[in-house]
Amino acid sequence: MFPQRIDDLTDLSVQGIWEAHLEGELLEADVVDQVAVRAAGVLAEKGHWTWMFQAATEELTTWQDLHWNYWIVDPNNGCIWEWGSL
């Protein structure tokens, strides 16, 4: 299997992204993908395995939990704050 971008993964949960990273399935050539992988690592450490990746910039990522709450994660300092809910 060729390495792929995060947007190409079928499982965009923290667990899916982190496992793809550990198995070398992610390309991670793009800084945005690198930020998303680092954020997935932060969330995995905190036990948020089921959160779903939404979007990333060069500095921050957004995630959705199972209660439809949205969170912003800064992978550089590990800060997580609520962005909103539906």
Buried (B, 14 or more C-beta within 10 A) or exposed (E): EEEBBBEEBEEBBBBBBBBBBEEEBBBBEBEBBBBBBBBBBBBBEEEBBBBBBBEBEEEBBBBBBEEEBBBBBBBEEBEBEEBEEE
